Amino acid sequence: MFKSLILILGLVGSLMLTFVLPVQASEDVNGLSDYPLGAGDLISIQVFGEEELSVEVRLSDAGTVSYPFLGELRVRDLNTGELSKLIRDQLADGYLVNPSVNVTVKEYRQFFIHGQVEKPGGYPYQPGLTLQKAVALAEGFTERASSSKFLVAREGASEAEAEKAELQTLIYPGDVITIDESFF
């Protein structure tokens, strides 16, 4: 009986590793575990056992959120772990004893694509997004699109600071993609 119990626990542990590790690895590969929050992100703040302190809120243009008891918090450029710690520390300072806070990104801010695509505009970011996938979301290239002149301006960079890109270039929230016109 004892050997059967150990075997079952071993199988359950093995299955957990199979399903948990790939998800964590994919977040690390895309660099989203250190993802800096920015204007337009929709986040969920959960405080275990405190429903009135659990909210979903979108970051303002100033990179702030309004949070119960604590007021307006500047959270731009913090990652979810840093924001969890900030809220936990402030709630523990006179409001709650040892609060458990979890912050997750529910919806990333948009990326933008313009130039020679069928439907230019802003689109919801998806982890693992490449320039090729972004073009597909914009319903493909126009007939006049260049097959090699792509530029990506990272969030906060000017158009003059845009970098040359390839179809496999990773795109991040807030990026602006330009698809140039072909001259022949």
Rosetta blueprint (number, residue, H / E / L):
1 M L
2 F H
3 K H
4 S H
5 L H
6 I H
7 L H
8 I H
9 L H
10 G H
11 L H
12 V H
13 G H
14 S H
15 L H
16 M H
17 L H
18 T H
19 F H
20 V H
21 L H
22 P H
23 V H
24 Q H
25 A H
26 S H
27 E H
28 D H
29 V H
30 N L
31 G L
32 L H
33 S H
34 D H
35 Y L
36 P L
37 L L
38 G L
39 A L
40 G L
41 D L
42 L E
43 I E
44 S E
45 I E
46 Q E
47 V E
48 F L
49 G L
50 E L
51 E H
52 E H
53 L H
54 S L
55 V E
56 E E
57 V E
58 R E
59 L L
60 S L
61 D L
62 A L
63 G L
64 T E
65 V E
66 S E
67 Y E
68 P L
69 F L
70 L L
71 G E
72 E E
73 L E
74 R E
75 V L
76 R L
77 D L
78 L L
79 N L
80 T H
81 G H
82 E H
83 L H
84 S H
85 K H
86 L H
87 I H
88 R H
89 D H
90 Q H
91 L H
92 A H
93 D L
94 G L
95 Y L
96 L L
97 V L
98 N L
99 P L
100 S L
101 V E
102 N E
103 V E
104 T E
105 V E
106 K E
107 E E
108 Y L
109 R L
110 Q E
111 F E
112 F E
113 I E
114 H E
115 G E
116 Q L
117 V E
118 E L
119 K L
120 P L
121 G E
122 G E
123 Y E
124 P E
125 Y L
126 Q L
127 P L
128 G L
129 L L
130 T E
131 L H
132 Q H
133 K H
134 A H
135 V H
136 A H
137 L H
138 A L
139 E L
140 G L
141 F E
142 T L
143 E L
144 R L
145 A E
146 S E
147 S E
148 S E
149 K E
150 F E
151 L E
152 V E
153 A E
154 R L
155 E L
156 G L
157 A L
158 S L
159 E H
160 A H
161 E H
162 A L
163 E E
164 K E
165 A E
166 E L
167 L L
168 Q L
169 T L
170 L E
171 I L
172 Y L
173 P L
174 G L
175 D L
176 V E
177 I E
178 T E
179 I E
180 D E
181 E E
182 S L
183 F L
184 F L
